[in-house]
Amino acid sequence: MTKILIVGIGGIGGYFGGLLSRLSESSTQLSIYFMARGQNLLAIQSQGLHIKTPQEEFTAHSALASDNPLDFGQVDYIILCTKSYDLEQTIQTLAPTVGKDTVFIPLLNGVDSHARIRKVFPDNLVTEGCANIIARLTAPGTVESFSAFQTIRFGVQHTDDPRLDKLKHILDDAGIDARLTNKIWTDTWEKFIFISSAATATSYYNKTFGEIQDNAEYLDDLMRLIDEIQSLAQHKGIELSDNIREKTLKLFDSAPSDSTTSMHSDFLSNKGKTEVESLTGYVVKESEKYQLPCPTYQKMYSYLSASKIMHAYRGYH
């Protein structure tokens, strides 16, 4: 029996967890567990997890949904889909689910999750990974995907492991567009270039994807962000596509015009936590290490990281 724990049943964890749970319902060799909380957990426990996409709707039922790691026992795989600012606190609680062969697959925004997890669980296999999808928890127990793309990329740089091959086969059987690669840095950084620049621009200007596209000033700043983070990646020795700028802009253009990034949504919700350090501050601080200029990132990070930003957030500069 293979046991997979999905931690964080929001847009990403809910969509891919829903597909995995649907597979497990017809299998005696696979159990999918959901770690969720609050009203979302209660809805999943009572009614299952409802998934909506442009192509289909279905309801999936996990083997167990709980907010208590002790309920799951040790698992084979932990797919982490929390916000980056919750990572350390979350993984500290997961110790009861972790055995010596447990594999971590983080699908968080940002490019530092692998190192942060290894600090807590240095003896476990920890992949790097990224999910390319626009999905939201639209109501307790309901996840909706809005994008034409729904992909997972995961692996360990320059490393192969049969446990990863096994997970790849499970993801394939679930109908998930997944790619296992030992050159994962290219995938994670190309995703990071998109999500970092998009999150920074939409949050700084308080605008949707479409509103950024329709304004020449906003679009110019978005392209400056892309160029600055691309320069950082190249100085770190990350292999990128030759047309990374065009690829990033194409992803931006393919997003629904009235939608926005999760970081911008966090600012709008005024809950007090955002991913600004992982998505914007990381670029500024890493660029400083390489003595690289990043004036657009610095300008936007200075505003977005201001101590009273969550109360003063107006999107006016």
BELBELKA-V910182 format. One record per pair of residues at least 6 apart in sequence whose ideal C-beta (glycine too) atoms are under 8 Angstrom apart, sorted by sequence separation. I is the first residue (numbers start at 1). J is the second residue. If there is no record, write none. Layout:
# BELBELKA-V910182
i=I j=J
i=I j=J
This chain:
# BELBELKA-V910182
i=7 j=13
i=24 j=30
i=51 j=57
i=66 j=72
i=137 j=143
i=138 j=144
i=172 j=178
i=181 j=187
i=201 j=207
i=202 j=208
i=205 j=211
i=212 j=218
i=213 j=219
i=234 j=240
i=241 j=247
i=287 j=293
i=303 j=309
i=306 j=312
i=6 j=13
i=23 j=30
i=24 j=31
i=34 j=41
i=50 j=57
i=51 j=58
i=64 j=71
i=80 j=87
i=106 j=113
i=136 j=143
i=171 j=178
i=202 j=209
i=205 j=212
i=211 j=218
i=212 j=219
i=233 j=240
i=266 j=273
i=267 j=274
i=287 j=294
i=9 j=17
i=24 j=32
i=36 j=44
i=50 j=58
i=51 j=59
i=64 j=72
i=82 j=90
i=106 j=114
i=118 j=126
i=135 j=143
i=136 j=144
i=156 j=164
i=179 j=187
i=207 j=215
i=266 j=274
i=23 j=32
i=50 j=59
i=51 j=60
i=117 j=126
i=135 j=144
i=155 j=164
i=266 j=275
i=6 j=16
i=20 j=30
i=34 j=44
i=49 j=59
i=80 j=90
i=135 j=145
i=136 j=146
i=154 j=164
i=168 j=178
i=202 j=212
i=205 j=215
i=212 j=222
i=230 j=240
i=284 j=294
i=287 j=297
i=6 j=17
i=21 j=32
i=48 j=59
i=49 j=60
i=80 j=91
i=106 j=117
i=134 j=145
i=135 j=146
i=198 j=209
i=201 j=212
i=207 j=218
i=263 j=274
i=283 j=294
i=20 j=32
i=47 j=59
i=48 j=60
i=49 j=61
i=114 j=126
i=133 j=145
i=134 j=146
i=135 j=147
i=168 j=180
i=263 j=275
i=21 j=34
i=48 j=61
i=49 j=62
i=91 j=104
i=104 j=117
i=114 j=127
i=134 j=147
i=154 j=167
i=167 j=180
i=205 j=218
i=262 j=275
i=263 j=276
i=284 j=297
i=6 j=20
i=114 j=128
i=133 j=147
i=230 j=244
i=283 j=297
i=284 j=298
i=303 j=317
i=17 j=32
i=34 j=49
i=113 j=128
i=132 j=147
i=135 j=150
i=165 j=180
i=230 j=245
i=4 j=20
i=78 j=94
i=133 j=149
i=164 j=180
i=205 j=221
i=263 j=279
i=17 j=34
i=104 j=121
i=111 j=128
i=132 j=149
i=133 j=150
i=201 j=218
i=204 j=221
i=280 j=297
i=284 j=301
i=44 j=62
i=132 j=150
i=133 j=151
i=226 j=244
i=227 j=245
i=283 j=301
i=78 j=97
i=87 j=106
i=132 j=151
i=152 j=171
i=226 j=245
i=45 j=65
i=78 j=98
i=104 j=124
i=106 j=126
i=131 j=151
i=132 j=152
i=201 j=221
i=280 j=300
i=281 j=301
i=13 j=34
i=44 j=65
i=87 j=108
i=103 j=124
i=104 j=125
i=106 j=127
i=131 j=152
i=132 j=153
i=201 j=222
i=280 j=301
i=74 j=96
i=75 j=97
i=102 j=124
i=103 j=125
i=104 j=126
i=105 j=127
i=106 j=128
i=107 j=129
i=130 j=152
i=131 j=153
i=160 j=182
i=223 j=245
i=226 j=248
i=73 j=96
i=74 j=97
i=75 j=98
i=98 j=121
i=100 j=123
i=103 j=126
i=104 j=127
i=106 j=129
i=107 j=130
i=129 j=152
i=130 j=153
i=159 j=182
i=226 j=249
i=41 j=65
i=69 j=93
i=72 j=96
i=73 j=97
i=74 j=98
i=75 j=99
i=78 j=102
i=80 j=104
i=84 j=108
i=100 j=124
i=101 j=125
i=103 j=127
i=105 j=129
i=107 j=131
i=129 j=153
i=130 j=154
i=152 j=176
i=154 j=178
i=158 j=182
i=198 j=222
i=201 j=225
i=280 j=304
i=281 j=305
i=9 j=34
i=41 j=66
i=69 j=94
i=72 j=97
i=74 j=99
i=76 j=101
i=77 j=102
i=78 j=103
i=80 j=105
i=83 j=108
i=84 j=109
i=129 j=154
i=152 j=177
i=153 j=178
i=154 j=179
i=155 j=180
i=157 j=182
i=158 j=183
i=197 j=222
i=200 j=225
i=276 j=301
i=280 j=305
i=4 j=30
i=6 j=32
i=9 j=35
i=41 j=67
i=69 j=95
i=70 j=96
i=76 j=102
i=77 j=103
i=78 j=104
i=79 j=105
i=80 j=106
i=81 j=107
i=82 j=108
i=83 j=109
i=84 j=110
i=87 j=113
i=91 j=117
i=98 j=124
i=128 j=154
i=129 j=155
i=150 j=176
i=151 j=177
i=152 j=178
i=153 j=179
i=154 j=180
i=155 j=181
i=156 j=182
i=157 j=183
i=223 j=249
i=1 j=28
i=2 j=29
i=4 j=31
i=6 j=33
i=8 j=35
i=9 j=36
i=69 j=96
i=75 j=102
i=76 j=103
i=77 j=104
i=78 j=105
i=80 j=107
i=81 j=108
i=127 j=154
i=128 j=155
i=150 j=177
i=151 j=178
i=152 j=179
i=154 j=181
i=155 j=182
i=157 j=184
i=222 j=249
i=1 j=29
i=2 j=30
i=3 j=31
i=4 j=32
i=5 j=33
i=6 j=34
i=7 j=35
i=8 j=36
i=21 j=49
i=34 j=62
i=69 j=97
i=74 j=102
i=77 j=105
i=79 j=107
i=80 j=108
i=88 j=116
i=92 j=120
i=127 j=155
i=128 j=156
i=151 j=179
i=153 j=181
i=155 j=183
i=156 j=184
i=157 j=185
i=197 j=225
i=276 j=304
i=277 j=305
i=1 j=30
i=2 j=31
i=4 j=33
i=5 j=34
i=6 j=35
i=33 j=62
i=36 j=65
i=84 j=113
i=87 j=116
i=91 j=120
i=127 j=156
i=128 j=157
i=155 j=184
i=196 j=225
i=197 j=226
i=276 j=305
i=1 j=31
i=3 j=33
i=5 j=35
i=32 j=62
i=33 j=63
i=34 j=64
i=35 j=65
i=36 j=66
i=37 j=67
i=87 j=117
i=91 j=121
i=126 j=156
i=154 j=184
i=222 j=252
i=274 j=304
i=9 j=40
i=18 j=49
i=32 j=63
i=33 j=64
i=34 j=65
i=35 j=66
i=36 j=67
i=125 j=156
i=153 j=184
i=9 j=41
i=17 j=49
i=19 j=51
i=31 j=63
i=33 j=65
i=34 j=66
i=35 j=67
i=88 j=120
i=197 j=229
i=18 j=51
i=31 j=64
i=33 j=66
i=80 j=113
i=193 j=226
i=196 j=229
i=35 j=69
i=153 j=187
i=9 j=44
i=14 j=49
i=25 j=60
i=153 j=188
i=15 j=51
i=22 j=58
i=25 j=61
i=125 j=161
i=193 j=229
i=274 j=310
i=14 j=51
i=35 j=72
i=80 j=117
i=127 j=164
i=192 j=229
i=193 j=230
i=267 j=304
i=15 j=53
i=22 j=60
i=24 j=62
i=125 j=163
i=153 j=191
i=272 j=310
i=21 j=60
i=24 j=63
i=33 j=72
i=125 j=164
i=213 j=252
i=271 j=310
i=9 j=49
i=18 j=58
i=21 j=61
i=193 j=233
i=212 j=252
i=213 j=253
i=270 j=310
i=19 j=60
i=21 j=62
i=270 j=311
i=18 j=60
i=33 j=75
i=267 j=309
i=17 j=60
i=209 j=252
i=267 j=310
i=270 j=313
i=189 j=233
i=213 j=257
i=17 j=62
i=107 j=152
i=268 j=313
i=209 j=255
i=210 j=256
i=211 j=257
i=267 j=313
i=107 j=154
i=193 j=240
i=209 j=256
i=210 j=257
i=209 j=257
i=210 j=258
i=105 j=154
i=189 j=238
i=208 j=257
i=209 j=258
i=81 j=131
i=190 j=240
i=208 j=258
i=209 j=259
i=236 j=286
i=189 j=240
i=190 j=241
i=193 j=244
i=197 j=248
i=208 j=259
i=209 j=260
i=232 j=283
i=186 j=238
i=208 j=260
i=185 j=238
i=186 j=239
i=207 j=260
i=185 j=239
i=186 j=240
i=190 j=244
i=194 j=248
i=198 j=252
i=229 j=283
i=232 j=286
i=236 j=290
i=129 j=184
i=186 j=241
i=193 j=248
i=228 j=283
i=232 j=287
i=235 j=290
i=6 j=62
i=9 j=65
i=128 j=184
i=183 j=239
i=231 j=287
i=127 j=184
i=128 j=185
i=130 j=187
i=190 j=247
i=194 j=251
i=198 j=255
i=235 j=292
i=103 j=161
i=130 j=188
i=190 j=248
i=194 j=252
i=202 j=260
i=203 j=261
i=206 j=264
i=232 j=290
i=129 j=188
i=132 j=191
i=202 j=261
i=228 j=287
i=103 j=163
i=128 j=188
i=203 j=263
i=232 j=292
i=103 j=164
i=130 j=191
i=202 j=263
i=203 j=264
i=206 j=267
i=231 j=292
i=17 j=79
i=101 j=163
i=105 j=167
i=130 j=192
i=199 j=261
i=202 j=264
i=206 j=268
i=232 j=294
i=16 j=79
i=198 j=261
i=199 j=262
i=200 j=263
i=231 j=294
i=17 j=81
i=103 j=167
i=199 j=263
i=203 j=267
i=228 j=292
i=16 j=81
i=199 j=264
i=228 j=293
i=229 j=294
i=13 j=79
i=195 j=261
i=228 j=294
i=5 j=72
i=228 j=295
i=13 j=81
i=228 j=296
i=229 j=297
i=3 j=72
i=12 j=81
i=13 j=82
i=228 j=297
i=3 j=73
i=5 j=75
i=3 j=74
i=4 j=75
i=7 j=78
i=10 j=81
i=203 j=274
i=224 j=295
i=225 j=296
i=3 j=75
i=4 j=76
i=5 j=77
i=7 j=79
i=8 j=80
i=9 j=81
i=224 j=296
i=225 j=297
i=3 j=76
i=4 j=77
i=5 j=78
i=6 j=79
i=7 j=80
i=8 j=81
i=203 j=276
i=2 j=76
i=3 j=77
i=4 j=78
i=5 j=79
i=7 j=81
i=8 j=82
i=2 j=77
i=4 j=79
i=6 j=81
i=7 j=82
i=8 j=83
i=221 j=296
i=225 j=300
i=199 j=275
i=111 j=188
i=203 j=280
i=111 j=189
i=200 j=279
i=221 j=300
i=199 j=279
i=200 j=280
i=111 j=192
i=199 j=280
i=8 j=90
i=110 j=192
i=7 j=90
i=109 j=192
i=196 j=279
i=195 j=279
i=196 j=280
i=52 j=138
i=77 j=163
i=109 j=195
i=196 j=282
i=7 j=94
i=76 j=163
i=196 j=283
i=5 j=94
i=52 j=142
i=77 j=167
i=109 j=199
i=16 j=107
i=50 j=141
i=51 j=142
i=52 j=143
i=53 j=144
i=54 j=145
i=5 j=97
i=49 j=141
i=50 j=142
i=51 j=143
i=52 j=144
i=53 j=145
i=54 j=146
i=48 j=141
i=49 j=142
i=50 j=143
i=51 j=144
i=52 j=145
i=13 j=107
i=47 j=141
i=49 j=143
i=51 j=145
i=54 j=148
i=12 j=107
i=46 j=141
i=43 j=139
i=44 j=140
i=204 j=300
i=40 j=137
i=43 j=140
i=44 j=141
i=53 j=150
i=200 j=297
i=203 j=300
i=42 j=140
i=43 j=141
i=43 j=142
i=201 j=300
i=204 j=303
i=40 j=140
i=200 j=300
i=204 j=304
i=39 j=140
i=40 j=141
i=200 j=301
i=203 j=304
i=38 j=140
i=149 j=251
i=200 j=304
i=149 j=254
i=148 j=254
i=147 j=254
i=206 j=313
i=147 j=255
i=206 j=314
i=207 j=315
i=147 j=256
i=206 j=315
i=146 j=256
i=205 j=315
i=206 j=316
i=204 j=315
i=205 j=317
i=146 j=259
i=204 j=317
i=16 j=131
i=15 j=133
i=12 j=131
i=132 j=251
i=15 j=135
i=12 j=133
i=14 j=135
i=134 j=255
i=11 j=133
i=134 j=256
i=11 j=134
i=12 j=135
i=14 j=137
i=11 j=135
i=10 j=135
i=11 j=136
i=18 j=143
i=134 j=259
i=10 j=136
i=11 j=137
i=10 j=137
i=9 j=137
i=15 j=143
i=14 j=143
i=15 j=145
i=11 j=143
i=10 j=143
i=11 j=144
i=9 j=143
i=11 j=145
i=16 j=150
i=15 j=150
i=16 j=152
i=30 j=170
i=23 j=170
i=20 j=170
i=23 j=173
i=20 j=171
i=23 j=174
i=22 j=174
i=23 j=175
i=109 j=262
i=20 j=174
i=109 j=263
i=19 j=174
i=19 j=175
i=20 j=176
i=19 j=176
i=16 j=174
i=16 j=176
i=4 j=167
i=2 j=166
i=110 j=275
i=4 j=170
i=109 j=275
i=112 j=278
i=2 j=170
i=110 j=278
i=109 j=278
i=110 j=279
i=108 j=278
i=109 j=279
i=112 j=282
i=111 j=282
i=110 j=282
i=83 j=262
i=83 j=266
i=86 j=273
i=85 j=273
i=85 j=274
i=83 j=273
i=85 j=275
i=84 j=275
i=83 j=275
i=85 j=277
i=84 j=277
i=85 j=278
i=84 j=278
i=84 j=279
i=11 j=262
